[in-house]
C-alpha cells in the first residue's frame, strides 16, 4: 500500500474518501450551529482535521458541506 497523508493507504480526495452521509443538522447534535470534534467522531469516515479549513477547532455549515461534497458514501 502506498503512503498517504491520512496514513491508510487510500488515495486522497473523492476517490478514497468514504464518509457516512449525514446532513449538517444531523451532525450538529448540540444544536449550536457548528460541529465540534466530538460530534464529528460519530460520523464514520469523516476527517475532522481536513474539514476544518480555517483550523478554528469547529466546523461551520459551509465547511461541512464542502467536506461532504468531496466525499463518497460508505458502502
Helices and strands as residue ranges (DSSP letters): E 18-19, H 24-27, E 35-36, H 37-40, H 48-51, E 58-59, H 61-69, E 72-73
